[in-house]
Amino acid sequence: MSVRLHIAVIVVVSLSLLGLVWIQYHLLSAGLVLEKKKLDKQLAAALEEVSQELDRQELLRGQIIDLYRKQGRKLSMPEYNLPDMARDTLSRLINRAVRDKAVYAGLSFGIFAPHAAKPFLSDPAFDAKANRYEQYRLPLRGKWLEECHCELLLQVNVQHSFQYLLRQMGLQIALSIAFVMLLAASMLFLLAQLRKLRFLDEAKNEFINNLTHELKTPLFSIKLLTGLLRKSTAEGDAPKSTALLDLTEQETAKLQTHVEKVLELASLEHGNYQLSKKQVDMKVLLAELAATYAAAAEAIGGSLTAEWPPSLPGIYADEVHLRNALSNLLDNALKYGGEKTPHLTAGLATKRLPASRGTRRRPRHPPPIPVPLVR
């Protein structure tokens, strides 16, 4: 996947998620409006029941009218508990009415005289300056007008109405948040997969490019060896022809190994591609390379002399890739050496590492041995 396509997918998915969040926000806002209208209807019906009940309760009505007439004056000894009695009775009446309408919000109330800014009878939690969206008012008429000759006002406040409405929509809000988070997590997972696929695609392309270059080496060697074999066969040199056939078989085996590497692309796409590391005998590997490229150098009128220490240790590596690395060095020296008849000398030198204190341990993964190519 190209970078532009990758960015386009990210932008489209992000915009889709933001659009979904915007839609969910407006749906929840509409839901809150509907819940507010439902609450208004429930409280209006509850206050209507309170009004009817107040018309029937003469004692409570008389207590409230007495408090209205005596407001601002100090109550006498028998009347000092009159506000508490009227407040408790009215509170039970209001709470019973709203519970019957399935409203379980916190409520407070106050009774106002005409054109008064403060109530003359109120609940301790009552706030006369509460938000108007939390206020529900009921004019007291009917028998009140006959007995009091005044129009009192009962105001009921819903405490923390917004939180109450949110609780009423708790399930919808929780599901909306859960689904949005699930989509966000899915988007992040999708982006991670796209990034992984992009990495695998780049790795696969690099693998194919490297493998193509590595396939050229045995093909080039087989072509040279075939020409030498034809020449030695024409000259009747049987031992040399046999040696060239052996080298041709070796290069064919290398080519088969590279072809098998192509089949590993499936495992590369699944993300479980690993190097096939093992202990490699460097003396055997270098002997094979020296024989192959000595013949290749001889084919173009040159020569190759290879030397390495008798006690050359093995190394822990992927034999195929190590062979290809060394083959590329020798192949490049033959192709781009700048001389028509190159004379190459390849030598290996080992450096003894200083002994460490304590128990001497053999390293698990010995470092690769440098292979300098001297012109």
C-alpha positions, 0 to 999 in steps of 0.5 A, a space after each residue: 500500500 502506498 503512502 498516499 493511500 495509507 494516509 487517505 485511509 487514515 483520513 477517511 476513517 478518522 473523519 467517519 469516527 468524528 462524524 459518528 461522534 458528532 451524530 451521537 452527540 446530537 442524538 443524546 442532546 435530542 434525548 435530553 430534550 425529550 427527557 426534559 419534556 417528559 419530566 415537565 409533564 410528570 411534575 405538572 401532573 404531580 403538582 395538579 394532584 398536590 393542588 387537589 389535595 391542598 383543597 381537601 386538607 383544611 388544616 394544612 391550608 389554614 396553617 399556611 394562610 396563618 403563616 402568610 398573615 403573620 409573616 414578619 411577626 414573631 409567633 407566640 408560644 403555642 404557634 412557634 412550631 407552626 412552620 415546621 408542622 406545615 413544612 413537614 406535611 406539605 413535604 410529605 404531600 409533594 413527595 408522595 405525588 411525585 413518587 406516584 409519577 415515577 419521579 425520583 429526583 431531589 426536590 425542594 419547595 417554597 410558598 410565595 406571597 403575591 409579588 414577593 421575592 422570598 418565600 414565607 414558608 420553604 424547605 431548608 434546601 430551597 433556593 429562590 434563585 435556582 435556574 428557571 429550568 429547574 423551577 415548577 410553579 403552581 398558583 394556589 387558587 380555588 378555596 385559597 382565594 375564598 379564605 385568603 383573598 390572595 393568590 399564593 404561589 407554590 414553587 417546586 425546584 428539582 435539585 441537579 436536574 441535569 444530572 437527573 436527566 443524565 441518569 435517566 439516559 444512563 443506558 443510552 449514554 453508556 452504550 453510545 460511549 462503549 460503541 464509540 470506543 469500540 469503533 475507535 479501538 477497531 480504527 487503531 487496530 486497522 491502522 496498526 494492521 495497515 502499518 504492518 502490511 505496509 512494512 511487510 510489503 516493503 520487506 517483501 519487495 526488498 527481499 525480492 530485489 536482493 534475491 534477484 541479485 543473488 540469483 544472478 551470481 550462480 547463473 553467471 557462474 553456470 554460464 562461465 563453467 559451461 563455456 569452460 566445460 565446452 572448451 575442455 571437452 573439445 580439448 579432451 581434458 577429462 579430469 578438468 571436465 569432471 571438475 567443471 561438472 562438479 562446480 556446475 552441480 554446486 552452482 545448480 544446488 545454490 540456484 535451487 536454494 535461492 528458488 526455495 527462498 522464494 517459497 518462503 515469501 508466504 511465511 514472510 507475509 504471515 510475519 514469522 520469517 526467520 533466518 536459518 542460523 546454524 554452525 557454518 564450516 568456513 573452510 568448506 564454504 571458502 573452498 567451494 567459493 574459491 573453486 567457483 571463482 577461480 574458474 570464473 577468473 580463469 574464464 576471462 584470462 585472470 586468476 584467483 588465489 585464496 588463503 586462510 588459516 588452517 585453524 579457521 573456526 566456524 561461525 553461527 550464521 545463515 549459510 545461504 546469506 553468508 555465501 551470497 555476501 561473500 559471492 557478491 564481493 568476489 563477483 563485484 571484484 571480477 565485474 568491476 575490477 577495472 582490468 580485463 585480466 584481473 588477478 585476485 588474492 583473497 585472504 582471511 585473518 583471525 584476531 585472538 580475543 583477550 581472555 576475560 577474568 573468571 570462567 571462560 565461556 565460548 560465545 553462543 553466537 560468534 561474530 562473523 569473520 571479516 573477509 577482505 579482498 585484496 587487489 
